[in-house]
Amino acid sequence: MPDAAGPGTVLPPARREGPPAFHLLAKPTGATCNLDCAYCFFLSKEMLYPGSRFRMADGMLEAYIRQLIEAHRVPEVTIAWQGGEPTMMGVDFFRRSVELVEKHRRPAMTVAYTIQTNGTLIDDELAAFFAEHDFLVGMSIDGPRAMHDAYRVDRGGRPTFDRVMRGLEILRRHGVDVNALTTLHRANADHPVEVYRFLRDDCGLRFIQFIPIVERLPAPPIDAPVERAGLTPGLAVKAPWTSWRDRPPYRQEGTLVTDRSVTADQYGAFLIGVFEEWVRRDIGTVYVQMFDVALASWYGEPSALCVHAETCGTALALEHNGDLYSCDHFVEETYRIGNIAETPLVELVASERQVAFGRAKRDTLPAYCRACDVRFACHGGCPKDRFVRTPDGEPGLDYLCAGYRAFFHHVDEPMRAMAALLRRGRAPAELVGWYAAEDARIRDAVRRAGRDEPCPCGSGRMVTLCHGAA
């Protein structure tokens, strides 16, 4: 039988098949927000769309919902809203989005809804809607009042803590699932237990994400090499902006960081401090994203968090007008891969450009990282933070590397124990009892130890400088 295409026929290129599922953060208000958080990297993205009303039109909303559902080859899809501040769209916008999901979803397809919000605009009507449709609400809370209000202020420079707490109380009253989104920065990073206990006890939250603030800055123009001027990669300098009024367009470039940024050592110590509290009482009742990610790695599963996955490229961002970007952290013209009104979403996600973006995370990993004993859990961190040098001078090391290494080494033994319990069909929470017994043993041994003897915990320090100090 002859070929359907005759001699000289030019066949269209085969369409690349994209991933069966991916994560897409849709921004119905773009970067528009009612707050003016000092460390927010996204507020300046308004400058990408001069003159825009920053509201997703109904036609674009339907195109987004329909194309997202069509692009998924799995029985579940997540509709994820972010901003700016997405609740500025009002409850009717989200009601319409649910109607469109029901119109376009395939039979037996499960749809999950999530939204990230600063919480200040939550009212009873919005909370009741979230409860009705099982929204998981990610709320930005940076800790107790002073820590939260250090940088999270409104456009008039006023604190927001009380408004956030009011929004949280409304959500809890309606039975909405809330996930804490807690950024770590200069004001709270030295207080791990205080922050964790506030979220767990005062806020009553059982799902917590800790997000390190790393604000990059280019070095100022100078005649001498940066190193000679003392501006080594990763050096913290005074932040040149505090408000949307003086904020330049933010891009992922530069090897300096602002003095608001968390340091690598702070980040590692914070995670370890929270872990030591969590592992003794909260396994199985409080879910800290970083601990879940680590346990998956020790159990032998790939990371569900792009930061610690081997490759990336399946966590994209959709602007209010349909522009698609490679990643929420790379909403810059260089990383705009198209518009879903012009090219189907499924084709953009599967494009060679986006695939190359995702592969680059693995392919540009420094030799120092490739030889690291915790590479299986870390995979080099997020590409946006890989701007310092390895000990042997190779570029591309994650700014937070020292913190990651400290944390992953610290949790190695308990993670091995929890993974072993899981493999035997038992609950990781059994480890809580082991810690209680071990702590009791150490307390008893400390009481019997001499002042100048090594601490029974095995730290190598004297009793008076270790557990005896408490």
N, C-alpha and C positions, 0 to 999 in steps of 0.2 A: 504494500500500500504506500503510495507516495506521501512524502512529508506534506503537512498542511502548508508550510511556508515554502514558497518556490524559490528558485535561484535568485540571489540578489536581495532577498527580503531581509530587512533589518529588524531583528527581534528586540523588543524592549528588554532592558536588564531585569533579571529576576529580582523580585522584591525580597530584601533581607528580612528574615523573620526575627522579630524582637523578642525580648524576654517574655515568658508566660505571664509574669506579673511585675509590677513596679510601683513605686510610691511617688505620688505627685501632690505637692503642696500648692493649692490654688489660692490666689490672693485677690479676692473680689474688690478690695479697696486699694490695691497696689501697696505702696509704702505709707499711705495716709494713716495717721494715728492720732488719737487724742492725748497721748503722752509724749514726753520728750526725754526718754531715758538717755543719760549721758553716754552710755557705752553702746547704744544701738547702732549697728552697722547698716541697718536697712533704711533708716529715715531718708538718707540722701538719695535713695533710688528714685525718689520723686523727680529728680532732675533728668531722668531718662525719658520722661513723658511730659514735656512742658505744655501747658494748656489743657491737660487732660482733666476730666471730672473725677477720675479714679473711682468709677463704679462699673462693675461688670454688667453689661447689657443682657437682657433676657435671651436674645439670640445666641450670644456667646456662652451664656450659662448652659443652654441646651446643647450646644455643640460640644462643650467640655464634658458634660455628663454622658452624652451618647458615645463620644469617641473613647472616653475612658473605659466604659463598659465594653465596647467592641474590641478594644485593644487587649483585654484580659482573657487569657485562655485557662483560667482557673475559676472555681465556683464561688470565689469571694473577692470582692473589690472594696477598697476603702475610699471614701470621699473625705478628703482632708482639707480643712480651711485654715488659712493663716493670714497674716498681714505683714505690715501695718496692724490695724485692729479690725478684724473681720466683722465684729458685732455692730460696727457703725453702719452696716448695710441694713439693719433692722430685721425683725423676725420674719416678715413676709418674704424676704429674699430666700431665707432658708426653707420656709414652707414650700416655696416654688421649686427649690432644688430637690426636695423629697418627692414632690409630684413628678418631676422629670425622671428621677430614678425609677419610680414605679412604672412610668411609661416605657422606659427603654431597657430595664433589666431583663435578663433571660430568665425563663422559668427555673425555679429552684436555686437561682443565684442569691447568695447572701451578701448584703451590703452593710458595711460598718461605717459609722460617721464619727469623725473627730474634728475638733476645732481648738485652736490655740488662741488664748485671749489674755488681756491684762486684767480682766475681771471687773473693771470699774463701771461698765455699762450694763451689767447683768441685772435684770429685773425679774419679777415673778412670771411674766408672760414668756420671756425667753427661756427661763429655767424650766418651766412646765413643758415647753416644746422640746428642749433637750432631753428631758426625762421620758417624754412620750416616744421619742425615736432612738433612745439608747445612745445618745452622744457620749463619747468620752471627751471631757473638757480638760485640756491642758492649760493650767493657770500659772502665770508668772508670779512667783512669790520668792523673794530673796532672803527671807528669814524674819526675825523679830523687827520691830518698828525701825530702830535706828539703822540696822543693816539694809533693810528694804528701801527706806527713804533716802539713803545715801546717794543713789543714782536714779531711782525710779520716781521721777517727778512728772507733773503735767506740763502743758505748754506755757503755763504761767509760772513755772518753777515751784509749784506747791507740792507737798508730799502726797502720796497716794495710798499709804498703808491702810487707813481706815476705810477707804472706798473699796479696796481689794478684799478686805476682811468681810465687808458687808456683802459683796458679791459672792464670796465663798459661802457665807452663811445661807444665802438664798438658794444656792445650788444644793447645799447639803440638805436643806429643808425639803427640797423637791426630790431628793434621792438620786441626784445626778452623780455619776462616777467622775471624780476629779483627780487629775494627775498633776503633781507639783512640777513646775519647770523652774528650777532654781539656778540662776547664773552665779558663778563663783568669780569673785573679783577682790580688789584690795580691801573692801569694807567687811567682807564676811568669811574670806577663805581661811583665816586663822582660828575659826570657831566651829569646827566640824560637829562636835557633840551638841553644842547649843543650837545650831541651825537644824540639825536632824531631829532633836527632841521637840523643837518648836513645830516643825512640820508634822511630826508623828503625834504629839500629844496635844498641843494647842490647836492645831488645824485639823486634827483627826484624819490625816491623809495616809493612804496605804500604798500609793504608787508615786514614786519620786524619781526625777531625773536631775542630775547635776550637770550643768553646762559651763565649761570653762570659758571665761571671757579672754580672748586674745585679740587685741586691737593692733593691727600692724600699721607702721608708719614708715614712709621712705626717709632715708637720711637727708638732712639738709644739704644744699649744694655747698661744697667746700673744695678748696684747692688740693688738700692733702688726701691720701687714701683714707677711707672710713676707719680702718683699724688704727692708723696713726693718730687720728683725732680722738681715739678712745671710744668710738661708736661701734663696738663689736656687735655682731648679730645677736638679737635677743635682748639687747640693753633696753631698760625701761626709761623713758623720758617723759617729761610733763606733757599731758594731753593738750594738743593745741585747740581743741574744741570741747564745749560742754553742752551745746544746744543746737537745735536745728538752724538757728539764726546764723551761726558761724561754721557750720559743718560742711566740709568739702565733699565732693563725690567720693564715696568710699570704694576702694578697689583692693583686691587681694595682692598687694605689692608692698615692698619695703621689708627691711630686716630688723627694724626697731619696733618696740611696742610701747603703748602708753602706760603711764604709771597706774592706771586703773586695772590693768591686766593682771590676772593671776600668774604667779611664777610657776615653773615646773615643780619645784620643791614643795611649794604650797599646795599645789594640786594633788600631788602624791600623798602628802601628809594629811590633807583633808579626807581623801578617800579612805586612807588607812584608819583615821580617827572614827569615821562613820562606821566602817566595817567592824571595828572592835566593839562598838555598841550594838550593831545589828546582829552580829553572829552569836551574841550571848543571849538574845531574847526574841529576835524578830524574824528568824528564818521561817518562811512560809506564811507570815502574816503581814509583813511589809515588803514591798517589792521595789528594790533600788535598781534602776536600769543597768548600771555599770556592773553590779554584782551578778545579775541575770546573764549579762553578756559574757562575763568571765566564766561562769559555771558552764555555759554552753560550749565554750572553747575547751575547757578541761574535760568535758563529756565527749568531745570529738565532733561537735556539730559546728557548721559554719556560723559566723556571727550574723545576727539579724540587724545589727547596727552598722551602718555604712562606715562609720569612723574606724571600726576595727575589722572590717571585711577585707579580704585580699584585694579585691577590685571594687570599684564603685560605678557610678553611671546609671543606677536605677532608682535614684532619689532626685527627682527633677522639680522645677518650680514653674508655675504657670501664672503669668501676669494677668491683670484685669482685662486686657485687650486681646488675649490669646497668644501673646508672645511666650515661647517656651525656652527656658534656660537650663543649662546642664545640671545646675545644682542651686539650691537656695542660697548658698554662700557665694555663688558666682553669677549673680544677676548683674552682669556687665555685658556691654555690646559684644565683646570678644566671644562670649559664651552663649550668645543667643543663637539657637539652632533652627529657628523658624517660627511660624505662626500657624496655629491649628485651623485658622480660617482659610489658609492657603495650601497647607500640606497636612494630610491626616496625622493625628497624634501618633498612631502606631508606626508610621514611617519615620517620623522624627526621632522617636525613641530608639528605633532600630538603625538609624543612620550611622554611617562609618565614622562621622565626626563625633557622635555621642559614644559610640563603642570605644573609639580611641581615647576619649576623655576618661572613661572608666578603666581601661587597661593601663593608662599611664601611671596610676597609683602604684601598681605592682611593678611595672617595668622600670620606673625611675627610683626604686628603693635603693638607698645607698648600701654598699657592701657591709657596713657596720650593722645595719638592720638585718640584712640577709643572714648574718652569722649569729644573731641574737637568740638567746635561749627562750625568750618569751615572744618571739615573732609570731608563733601560732595563735597567740591571743591578741597581739597588738597590730601586726601588719602595717606598722609605720604611722598609724594615726591618720588624721585628715589632711589631704593635700594642701588645704588652705594654711596649715600651720607648719609646713615643711620648708622653713626658710633659714635655719641655722646650719652650722657645720658639725660634722662628726669629729670625734677626738683626733682623727688623722687628717682632718681638713677637707673631707669630701662634702659638697653641698647637698642639701635636700633632707637634712635631719629634722624631725618634728621638734618644734620649740618645747613641747611638753614631754619629750622623751624621758628625761630623768624621773618625772613624776609617774609616768606609765610603768617604767622599769621597777621603781620602788614599790608601787602598788601590786603589780603582778607577782613580783618575788614574795611580797609579804603574804599574799593569799594562796600561795602555791599549795601548802600542806592542807589547809581547810578545804580548798577547792577539790583537791584529790580525794579527800574523805567524802565530800558531798557527792562527787561523781561516782565513787564506789558504792555509796548507799543507793543512788539512783539505779545503777546497773543491777543491784540485787533486789530491785523493786521496793525499796524502803525510802522513807521520807528524809530529805536532807536536814529537816528540823531536829532529827535525833542528835545532831551535833551540838545543839544548845545544852543538852544534858552533859555531854562530855566537857564542854567549856566550864559549866558550873562546878563539876567535880574537880577539874584542874585548877580553877581559881581558888577553890577551898583548900586544895593541897598546898598551893603556893602561900596562901595567907597563913596557914598553920606552920609551914616551914619558915616563913619570915619571922613569926613570933619567937621561934626557937633559935634563930640564927644570931650570931654575934654581929655587932655593928660593922666590923671591918671584913666580914666574910663575903664571898661572892653571892649575889642574889640567887635564890633557888629557881628563878624562872629561866636561868640559862643565858641571860643577856650579856654576862661578863662584867657587869658593873657591880660595885659594892651595894650591899643591901640598903644602906642609907641614901644612896643616890638612885635607887630603882624602886622596887615595890615597898621598901621600908619607908620611903619618903611620904607615902600616903597614910 
